[in-house]
Amino acid sequence: VMYQRYQPLMDYLTKNTPYRFELKLSQNYRDVINFLKNNRVQVALLGGVTYLEAKKEFNIIPILKPVGSPGNPYYRSVFITRADNKKINKLTDLKGRSFAFASERSTSGYLVPLYHLYADGGIKLSDFSKYTNLKYHDSVAREVLRGNYDAGVVIDSVANKFKNRGLKVISVTDPIPGLPIVVRADVPDEVVTAIKKALLALDYNNPEHRKIMEQWDEEFRYGFAEAKDSDYDSIRKMIDYLGKKGVKIPR
């Protein structure tokens, strides 16, 4: 599935730059950091939390971020439950219920939802009857549909994918800065320039471009915008806020 989603992007970059791009898949967020750190990969897509973690260990530079479907370089976390669940309609209804998050290192599947629960809903982890961290956002959606958890939270692209399969939306977070595409600091400028030129040239409103982009994962198919380190200051603030509440985000 991952190859189906991401290999077409590699093919596009290989065709439209002087370089050959090879897809390297990781088993978890920590692997991606190690791949970059050990120079097994030179370019990577990271989550906001993973980017900040990696940035503390070695020098990486954010160069691009995906554009959301409305044309904005951000995305959101979406709280979901089964459409036939009449007892859960808002955040406060989650108290005493079972809940599924995505990976503990996921920005949209754990950090941002936690912040939203604590800051906006007044809900602590201890308020759930039980909670768990699943590996993937798709797994969260499926487990909620199966009735194994009363509710969960996923990235908006996954919520959109499952919206006609029996899920309903409880709440949506504020915008989250788009997942950064980063490069190691020692990647030559000409490589970075070539990547940015190839991806920023795409316009989803152009029918020819759209044919190419619709082969890509939904995270990427609407295009890209330039990224910078300060874009992720809001993520830093969320980590600090939760830390003061005694909630540690895995590093």
DOTORMAR-128828 format. One line per 2 residues: number of its first residue (from 0); their letters; for each residue x, y, z of C-alpha. Coordinates in steps of 0.5 Angstrom, whole numbers, always signed. Each point is the difference from the previous one (the first is absolute). Example, Ala and Ser with C-alpha at 12.3 -4.5 7.8 and 13.67 -1.06 7.14 Angstrom:
BEGIN
0> as> +25 -9 +16 | +2 +7 -2;
% end
This chain:
BEGIN
0> vm> +0 +0 +0 | +6 +5 +2;
2> yq> +3 -1 -7 | -6 +1 -4;
4> ry> -1 +6 +4 | +7 +3 +0;
6> qp> +4 -3 -6 | -4 +4 -5;
8> lm> +3 +6 +3 | +7 -3 +0;
10> dy> -1 -1 -8 | -2 +7 -1;
12> lt> +6 +3 +4 | +5 -5 -4;
14> kn> -4 +2 -7 | +0 +8 +2;
16> tp> +7 +1 +3 | +7 -2 -2;
18> yr> +0 -6 +6 | -3 -6 +1;
20> fe> -4 -1 +6 | -1 -7 +4;
22> lk> -6 -1 +5 | +3 -2 +7;
24> ls> -6 -2 +5 | +1 +0 +7;
26> qn> -4 -5 +5 | -1 +6 +5;
28> yr> +2 +8 +1 | +6 -2 +4;
30> dv> +3 -4 -6 | -1 +6 -4;
32> in> +4 +5 +4 | +6 -6 +0;
34> fl> +0 +0 -7 | +1 +7 -1;
36> kn> +5 +0 +6 | +4 -5 -3;
38> nr> +0 +2 -7 | -4 -6 -3;
40> vq> -5 +5 -3 | +1 +8 -1;
42> va> -7 +2 -1 | -6 -2 +4;
44> ll> -7 +2 +2 | -1 +1 +8;
46> gg> -6 +1 +4 | +1 +7 +4;
48> vt> +2 -4 +7 | +5 -4 -4;
50> yl> +3 +6 -3 | +1 +3 +6;
52> ea> +3 -6 +3 | +5 -1 -5;
54> kk> +2 +8 -1 | +2 -1 +8;
56> ef> +5 -6 -2 | +3 +3 -7;
58> ni> -1 +5 -5 | -6 -1 -5;
60> ip> -3 +5 -4 | -8 +1 -2;
62> il> -1 +2 -7 | -7 -2 -2;
64> kp> -7 -2 +3 | -6 -3 -3;
66> vg> -6 +5 -2 | -6 -2 +3;
68> sp> -6 -1 -5 | -3 +7 +1;
70> gn> +7 +2 -2 | +2 +2 +7;
72> py> +7 -3 +2 | -3 -3 +7;
74> yr> -4 -6 +2 | -4 -2 +6;
76> sv> -2 -6 +5 | -7 -2 +0;
78> fi> -3 -4 +5 | -5 -5 -2;
80> tr> -5 -5 +3 | -5 -5 -4;
82> ad> -6 +3 -3 | -5 -4 +4;
84> nk> +3 +2 +6 | -5 +5 +3;
86> ki> +4 +1 +7 | +6 +3 -3;
88> nk> -1 +7 -3 | +5 +5 +3;
90> lt> +7 -1 +3 | -3 +0 +7;
92> dl> -4 -6 -2 | +7 -4 +0;
94> kg> +0 +0 +8 | +0 -7 +2;
96> rs> +0 -3 -7 | +6 -4 -4;
98> fa> +4 +4 -4 | +5 -2 -6;
100> fa> +6 +5 -2 | +5 -1 -5;
102> se> +8 -1 +1 | +2 +3 +6;
104> rs> +5 +4 -4 | -5 +2 -5;
106> ts> -2 +8 +0 | -7 -1 -3;
108> gy> -1 -7 +3 | +2 +2 +8;
110> lv> +3 +7 +1 | -5 +4 -3;
112> pl> -6 -4 +2 | +3 +0 +8;
114> yh> +1 +8 +0 | -7 +0 -3;
116> ly> -3 -4 +5 | +4 +3 +6;
118> ad> -1 +8 -2 | -7 +0 -4;
120> gg> -3 -6 +3 | +2 +0 +7;
122> ik> +1 -8 -1 | +6 -4 +3;
124> ls> +3 -7 -2 | -3 -2 +7;
126> df> -7 +2 -2 | +0 -6 -5;
128> sk> -2 -7 +2 | +5 -2 -4;
130> yt> +5 +2 -6 | +5 -2 -5;
132> nl> +5 +2 -5 | -1 -4 -6;
134> ky> +6 +0 -6 | -4 +4 -5;
136> hd> -6 +4 -1 | -3 -4 -5;
138> sv> +0 -5 +6 | -4 +5 +5;
140> ar> -5 +1 -5 | -1 -8 -1;
142> ev> +0 -1 +7 | -5 +5 +1;
144> lr> -5 -3 -5 | +1 -7 +3;
146> gn> -2 +3 +6 | +6 -2 +4;
148> yd> +1 +7 +2 | -6 +5 +1;
150> ag> +4 +6 -3 | +7 +2 -3;
152> vv> +4 +5 -4 | +3 +0 -7;
154> id> +3 +5 -5 | -5 +3 -4;
156> sv> +2 -3 -6 | -2 -7 +3;
158> an> -7 +3 +3 | -2 +2 -7;
160> kf> +2 -7 -3 | -4 -4 +5;
162> kn> -6 +6 +1 | -5 -4 -4;
164> rg> +2 -7 +3 | -4 +1 +7;
166> lk> +4 +6 +4 | -2 +6 +2;
168> vi> +4 +6 +2 | +0 +2 +8;
170> sv> +5 +6 -1 | +5 +3 -4;
172> td> +7 +3 +2 | +3 +7 -2;
174> pi> +4 +0 -6 | +7 -4 +1;
176> pg> +6 +2 -4 | +1 -5 -6;
178> lp> +4 -6 +1 | +7 +3 -2;
180> iv> +5 -3 -6 | +7 +1 +3;
182> vr> +7 -1 -2 | +6 -1 +3;
184> ad> +4 +6 +1 | +6 -3 -5;
186> vp> -5 -1 -6 | +3 +4 -5;
188> de> -4 +6 -2 | -1 -2 -7;
190> vv> -4 -6 +2 | -4 +4 +5;
192> ta> -2 +5 -6 | -1 -5 -5;
194> ik> -5 -4 +5 | -4 +7 +2;
196> ka> +0 +2 -7 | -3 -7 -2;
198> ll> -5 +0 +5 | -2 +8 +1;
200> al> -1 +0 -8 | -7 -5 +1;
202> dy> -6 +4 +0 | -6 -5 +2;
204> nn> -5 +5 -4 | +4 -2 -6;
206> pe> -3 -6 -3 | +6 -3 -3;
208> hr> +3 +1 +7 | -6 -3 +3;
210> ki> +1 -7 -4 | +7 -1 +3;
212> me> -2 +3 +7 | -6 -5 +1;
214> qw> +5 -6 +0 | +3 +2 +6;
216> de> -2 +0 +8 | -6 +4 +2;
218> ef> +5 +4 +4 | +4 +2 -6;
220> ry> -5 +1 -6 | -2 +7 +1;
222> gf> +7 +3 -1 | +6 +3 +5;
224> ae> +2 +7 +3 | +7 +2 +3;
226> ak> +1 -2 +7 | +4 +3 +6;
228> ds> +2 -2 +7 | -4 +5 +3;
230> dy> -6 -3 -3 | +0 -5 +5;
232> ds> +0 +5 +6 | -7 -2 +2;
234> ir> +2 -7 +0 | +6 +2 +5;
236> km> -6 +4 +4 | -4 -6 +1;
238> id> +5 -5 +2 | +2 +5 +6;
240> yl> -7 +1 +2 | -1 -7 +0;
242> gk> +6 -1 +4 | -2 +5 +5;
244> kg> -6 -4 +1 | +4 -6 +2;
246> vk> -1 -4 -7 | +6 -2 -4;
248> ip> +1 -1 -7 | +4 -5 -2;
250> r> +7 +2 -3;
% end
